[in-house]
Amino acid sequence: MALQGDLKDFSITEIIQLIGQQFKTGILNVQHGRKKVEIYFLDGVIVHVFSTYRAKKDHLGEILVKAGVITQQQLDQALKVQEETLQYLGEVLIDLQWLKREEVLRVIENQIYETIYDLFQWGEGNFRFDLRLVEKYRRIPLALSPENVLLNVLRMLDEWSEIEKKISSPYTIFEKVSAEEMGDGYGIGELGEKISAEGEVIHGLVNGELTAQEIVDRSLLGKFQVYDSLVKLEEGGLIRSVAIERPSLRDLVTGKTFRNISSVMRLGILFAIIFLLIIFLKPFLKDVVVNSRIEKSEVNLPRAYSGGLHRTKILKALKIYVLEKGEYPEDLQQLVSAGILADWDLLSEDGQPYRYKVGSDGRIRLSP
């Protein structure tokens, strides 16, 4: 099956669904600039992911060390065994009896969800699906249904903005609400189905000292699950935020904003060069500024060209909407509600709102 193209024309949802529905085995390669993700399918189910852009701290071994499940010495030893045997690291750790299958499985599943979640943020890039033999984990029963993965990722996309409003910083510290404050007989058990088993794990880690990020690191449950549980626990009156810890320089450098120190160094060198150029050229720049005038100039796009851009944008937006929703919108305003277009995209060069209809031949006609 030759499946390749541009993410502007086909959504990640549609691509993954197609591979799953046809029970294909192979590797889906998605690339945007230097970022690259590989999703491994075996008979239509997802069995592995690989990404080139994730920081070292997001690797399986580093995650397990931060969680305190294994030591750095054990990780170094396991990596040596992996180099000799060419096994997956998770399987090496299981063979050495340092971890249970469930613990490794939990981390790998979270990595898959978070990697595919990232893909939804790209918006552009190229994809190609190659039919190839794929080797699954021998000792880890990992086989994720594409439909379930997409449903969970879409839920993450839908709820994440609200969660971030309530936990704006990964350095937020939470503490448990005391039994005296909650009242007699009230506790985590009283919330019933509102708090999951994962929520109970998170509640056990809250101690008034750990930050939200440290709870993510120790729980092995992934950022979304932890943040979602923290919000529900706080809304249930079981915990409360008490402070935001000031991040260390090391956290800033190794965090999401600065994924690697070389990028920071390059940025510093660039600023230093600009600063030196300003000093060197200061006399010349002063003369230019004093003796120059800025003349007003008006440049307008031709009306036909401007209108053509609007129409092309609307037609492409309709195609994206159909791919995502499986049907055409009732009116163009739904493209705005879906976050695909802005209100002004629906206005012609004369300020008149566009309307559309689908003809019997399947063609879309826009007016005015």
N, C-alpha and C positions, 0 to 999 in steps of 0.2 A: 504494500500500500504506500503510494507516494503522497505523503502528507507534509506539506511545508507551506510557509507563507509569512504574513506580517500580522502582528498582534492588533494592528489598527483595523484589519479586515475580519479577523476571527478572534473571539474572546477565549481566554484560558478555560473558562467553563465549557464552552462548546468543544474545544479540542480534547480535553480530558474525558468528557462524556462520550465522545465518538470512539475513542480508543477503548474505553470500558465496555461500551455496548457491542463492539465488534470482537471482544475477547482477544485482543491483539497482544503479542509479546514483543517487546522492544524497548527502546529508550527515546523519550521525548526530550529533545534539546531545546532550551529556550535561552536566547542571548540578547542582552542589551548593553552595548558598549563592551566594557571589560567584565561585566557580570554574566555569569553563566549558571544555569540550573539544569540538572539532568534528573528526570523522573523515570524510574524503572518500572515497567509493567510486565506481569507474568499472567497470561491468560486473562487479561483485562483488569487485574487487580494491581494495586500499587504495593511494591515490595521494598522499595529503597529510593532515597533521594540523595543527590550530591550537589553542592553549590561551591563556587569558587570564591565568593565574596564574603562569606561569613568569617568573623574574626576568630582567632584561636580560642577565645574564651567560650565560644559557642560549640566547640567540638565535644564529642561524646566524653572523651577522657577528662577534659577540663571541667565539664559540668559535674561529673561524678566526684572529682576531687573537691570542688567547691561545696558539694552537698555533704562531704564528709563520709561518703560511702566507701571510698578507697583512698589510700594515701598517695602522695606524689611518687614515692618509691615503688609502690605497686604498679602505678601507671607506667613508669619508666620500664619496669620489668615486662609488663604486658606488651608494650610497644616493641620491645626486642623480640618477643615471641612472635608477634604479628609480622615483623619484618622477615623472620625465618620461615614462617608457615604460610604467609599470604592470606591468613584468615581475617574476617572482620574482627575489629577490636572487641566488640560486644561478645562475640563467641569465645574469644580468648579469655576474657574475664570470667565467663561462665565455666569454661573448661578448668580454669584455675580455682574454681569454687569461691571466688571472691564476691560474686554477685549472683542473684537469682534472675531467672529469665524474665520475670515480671518487672523487675527494676530496669533492666536494659530495654525491654519492650516499651515501657512508659516513656523513656527519654527519646527513643527513636521515633515513636509516634508523634510526640510533641515537635520534634525537628521537622517531620514531614508537614504537619499542619502549619507551622510557622514559615517554612520555606514557600509553600504554595500560597499562603497569605501574602507574603512579600511579592509574589508574582502578580497578584491582583493590583498592587500599587504601581507597577511599572508603567502600564498604559501604552508603551510602545516597545518594539523589539522584534526579533525574528524567531521562528520556531521550525523545527524539523523532527519528524518521527521516523526513526530507523528501525526496520524489522531486524532484530538480533536476538540471539539466545541470551537469556538473562538468568543469572544464578541467584537464587534466593538464600536467605539465611538458613543454615542447617539446623541450628539449635534454638532459633527464635521464631515462634509462630506468627510472623508478621505478614498480613495480607489484608490491606485496607480497601474497602469498596470505594471506587471513585465517587459514587453518589453520596456516601456518608461523609467522605472527606470534603466534598464541595459544600454540602449542607452545613457542616461545622464551620468551614472557612467563611461562608456567607453570613453565618450568625456572628462570627467574630467581627466581620466588617460592619455589620449592622449595629452591633452593641458597643464597639470599641470607643467611639467618640463620646458616648455617655459615660463610660467607665473612666476615661481620661479626665472628664470634668470633675470627677469625684476624687480621683487619685492623680493629681497633676505631676507629681514627682516620684521617681523610683526611690528617693531617699526619705519618703514619708515613714514615720515610725508609729506603730499602733500598740495599744495596750488593751488588756481584757477589762471589761466592766465587772466590778466586784459583785459577788452574790448579794451583798447588802443593798447595793444600788438597784439591782434588778428586782429584788423582792424574793420572798420565800417561794421555793418550788419552781422558780423560773430559771431555765438554763438552755443549753444548746439543744437538748432533747425536745424542748417545748416547741421548737420551730418546725419540727416534723420534716416534711418533704422540701421545705424551703432551703434547708441546708443539706447538701450532699455529703457523701463519705469524704470526698476531697475537702469540703468545707470544714469538716471536723479535724482533718489533718492540719489545715491552715490555722484553725483556731488554736490548736495545740502548740503551734510555733510562735504565735503572737505572745510577746513577753515584755513589751515596753522598751526593748533595746534594738531588736532587729528591724532593719528597713524593709520596705516592700520588696526591693531587689534581692536582699539577703534571704527573704522568705522564698522567693522564686528559686534562688540557688539551692536552698536546702530541701525543698519539697519535691523536686524533680517533676513538678506538675505543669511547667510551662507558664509563661507570663500571663496569657489571657486567663487561664483557669484560676491562677492565684489572685489576680486583680479582681476578677468577677466574684470570687469567694469573699475577698476582703470587703468589697462593696456590700454584698448581701449580709455579711456578718455585722457590718456597721449599721446598715439599715435595720437589722433585727435587734439592735441594741446590745449586742454581745461584745463588741470592741469599739474603740474610738481612736481617731488619730490624735497624737499628742505633740508632735514636733516634726520638723523636716531637717534632717541631718545635713550639714554642709559637706558636699562631696570633696574628696581629696584630689590633688592634682593627678595622681595615678588613675583615679576613677575617671576623670575627665578625658585623659589621654587614651585610656583603654576602652572607653565607652562608645556609644553609638555615634556621637558627634565626631570623635576623632578615632577612626577605626585602626589606624596605624601611625606610629610616630614619624615615619618618613613623610607622610602627607603634611604633618604639622611643620616639619623642618623645611619642606619645600615652600610652604606658605610664608614662613619666617624669612627665608632667603629672598623671596619675591618682594616682600615689604621693604626689606633692607635695600634692595636694588632701587626700588621706586624712591625711597627716602634720599639715597645718594644722588640720584638723577635730579630730584627737585632742588637739592642744595647746589649742585653743579650748574643747573640751568636757571637758577633764580634770577640773575640779572637780565637774561634774555627774556624770560617769561614776564617779568615786570614791565619791560619795554613794550612787549606785544600787547599786554592787557591795557596799558595806559593809552597807547596810540591806535588801538583798534576799535571799531564799532561793529555792533551786530545789526545787520539789516534784517528786517522782517521779511519772511518769505512764506508763501502759502502754497502747499502742494496737496492737491486733491486727487483721489483715485477717480478714474472715469466711472460714471454711474453704471454703465453696463458691466464693467469689470467687478465693481463692488457688489452689484446684485448677483452676479454669477458666483462670487465667493460665498454669499449667504446661502444661495440655493444648494451649492455643493455641500456645504457644512450641514444643512438640514437633512439632505438625502443620506449622507453618511451617518448622521445621528439616528435616523429612522432604521437604517440597517443594523446598527449596534443594538437598538432597542428590541428589534425583532429577534436577534440572536440571543439576547439575554432573557426576554420575556416569552418568546415563542408566538407573539402576536403583535399586530400593529396597535399603536396607541389610539384612543378615541379622538384625541386632538393633539396638536403640537405642544400645547402647554404641558402635557405629560412628560415630554422630553426634558423640560425644566425641572419638574418634580423629581424625575429620576436622576438629576444631577449631570445629565449629558450636555445640555446647552444652558446658556443664560437667557434671561428675558429679552435682551437686546438682539440676540441672534435670530429671534423670530420676527423682527421688523425689517421691512424692505427699506431701500434707500430713501423712500418717500415717507417713511414712518408708519406705513400700513402693515398690519399683522399678516403674516403668511398663513394660508390654509392649504390643506392637502386632501387628496383622495386617491384611492388605488383603482385603476381602471380594470376592465374585464380582461385586458391583456397582461395584467400584472404590473404595469408600469405606474410609477408614482407621478402625479401631476400636482405642481405647486402653483398657487395663485396668491397675490397678484403677480 
